[in-house]
Amino acid sequence: MTAFALATVLGLLFAAGTYLLLRRDLLRVVWGVTILSQAANVYLVTMGGIVEPSAEGVPVLASHGGHVPQTTDPLVQALVLTAIVISFAMTAFALVLTYRVYQEHHTLDLTTLGGEP
């Protein structure tokens, strides 16, 4: 995948997340935050480096004295995997809170929930 395609996908994800975040419906706000967090994860993986597989084989099995092929940083992937799990838990919690707000107030409109100033 080219850098332009990755930048386009990232831009679309951040734009969609921001658009949903600015809506009046509480459920759309929750999904906007979720999309923004996933866009941040894609950004981190992209900045961690995406390397095309080489013909030299797997780096672990490469010869000890020879040239070791370039690989993607595994630390970034581990951090993003952790962020995905935390994001899933926070999304589930936010959806439960949204459902509870709907049970109590019979609406998800943020202007109605905010009350009058």
Backbone torsions as a table, in degrees:
resi	resn	phi	psi	omega
1	MET	NA	136.5	-177.0
2	THR	-80.3	165.6	179.4
3	ALA	-65.6	-34.0	179.1
4	PHE	-65.2	-41.7	179.6
5	ALA	-65.3	-41.9	178.0
6	LEU	-64.5	-40.9	178.5
7	ALA	-65.4	-36.7	178.1
8	THR	-66.4	-44.8	178.8
9	VAL	-62.7	-43.5	178.3
10	LEU	-62.7	-42.9	178.4
11	GLY	-62.3	-41.4	178.5
12	LEU	-66.4	-40.9	178.4
13	LEU	-64.5	-45.5	178.7
14	PHE	-65.8	-37.7	178.8
15	ALA	-66.6	-43.8	179.4
16	ALA	-65.3	-41.4	178.1
17	GLY	-64.2	-41.8	178.6
18	THR	-67.2	-40.8	177.9
19	TYR	-59.7	-46.9	179.9
20	LEU	-68.2	-33.1	179.7
21	LEU	-65.2	-28.0	-177.0
22	LEU	-93.4	8.8	178.7
23	ARG	-81.2	166.4	-179.4
24	ARG	-87.1	-17.9	-178.0
25	ASP	-83.4	129.6	-176.5
26	LEU	-64.2	-36.1	179.1
27	LEU	-64.5	-39.6	177.5
28	ARG	-67.9	-32.7	176.3
29	VAL	-64.4	-42.7	178.4
30	VAL	-62.0	-45.1	179.0
31	TRP	-67.2	-32.4	176.4
32	GLY	-63.6	-42.7	177.3
33	VAL	-64.3	-38.9	178.8
34	THR	-64.0	-45.0	179.2
35	ILE	-65.3	-38.9	177.4
36	LEU	-63.0	-40.3	179.4
37	SER	-67.6	-37.3	177.1
38	GLN	-69.5	-34.7	175.7
39	ALA	-64.2	-39.1	176.8
40	ALA	-64.4	-37.4	177.0
41	ASN	-64.9	-42.6	177.5
42	VAL	-63.0	-39.3	177.8
43	TYR	-61.9	-44.7	-179.6
44	LEU	-63.7	-41.7	178.2
45	VAL	-64.3	-40.2	179.3
46	THR	-63.7	-42.7	-179.8
47	MET	-73.3	-20.8	177.3
48	GLY	-71.9	-15.8	177.1
49	GLY	102.8	126.4	174.8
50	ILE	-115.1	117.8	-174.6
51	VAL	-111.9	132.7	175.6
52	GLU	-68.8	143.1	178.9
53	PRO	-63.5	140.0	-178.1
54	SER	-98.9	165.6	179.9
55	ALA	-81.6	-4.9	-176.9
56	GLU	-77.7	-13.0	178.9
57	GLY	104.5	-171.9	-178.4
58	VAL	-73.9	135.6	-176.9
59	PRO	-59.0	-33.0	-179.1
60	VAL	-66.4	-32.9	-177.3
61	LEU	-94.4	5.0	-179.8
62	ALA	-68.2	157.0	-179.4
63	SER	-65.3	145.8	-175.8
64	HIS	-68.8	-35.6	-177.0
65	GLY	-92.7	-12.1	-174.8
66	GLY	-90.9	-167.3	-179.2
67	HIS	-77.4	127.2	177.4
68	VAL	-90.7	126.8	-177.6
69	PRO	-66.5	152.9	179.7
70	GLN	-70.3	138.3	-179.3
71	THR	-129.6	167.2	176.6
72	THR	-78.1	145.5	-178.6
73	ASP	-68.2	118.4	-178.2
74	PRO	-74.9	-21.0	-179.8
75	LEU	-63.7	-42.1	178.9
76	VAL	-62.5	-42.5	-179.9
77	GLN	-64.7	-38.7	178.3
78	ALA	-67.0	-40.7	178.6
79	LEU	-66.4	-40.1	178.9
80	VAL	-67.9	-38.2	176.7
81	LEU	-61.7	-41.7	175.8
82	THR	-63.4	-41.6	179.4
83	ALA	-65.1	-35.2	178.3
84	ILE	-65.1	-42.9	179.8
85	VAL	-64.8	-44.6	178.7
86	ILE	-65.0	-40.4	178.9
87	SER	-64.1	-39.1	177.2
88	PHE	-62.7	-44.1	179.5
89	ALA	-64.3	-41.7	179.9
90	MET	-68.9	-35.0	177.1
91	THR	-66.9	-42.8	177.4
92	ALA	-61.6	-42.8	178.5
93	PHE	-63.6	-43.5	179.8
94	ALA	-65.6	-36.5	177.9
95	LEU	-67.6	-38.0	176.1
96	VAL	-65.3	-42.4	176.6
97	LEU	-63.5	-38.3	177.7
98	THR	-63.5	-42.4	177.6
99	TYR	-63.2	-39.7	179.1
100	ARG	-66.7	-38.6	176.4
101	VAL	-63.2	-41.3	178.7
102	TYR	-64.7	-38.6	177.5
103	GLN	-63.1	-39.2	-176.4
104	GLU	-78.9	-40.6	-171.0
105	HIS	-110.0	-9.5	179.8
106	HIS	58.3	28.6	175.2
107	THR	-159.2	155.6	174.4
108	LEU	-118.9	9.0	179.6
109	ASP	-74.2	121.9	-175.2
110	LEU	-68.6	-29.2	178.5
111	THR	-71.2	-33.3	176.8
112	THR	-73.6	-39.3	-179.3
113	LEU	-69.9	-28.0	-177.5
114	GLY	-71.1	-20.4	-178.3
115	GLY	78.6	-176.9	-179.4
116	GLU	-97.7	139.2	-178.3
117	PRO	-70.0	NA	NA
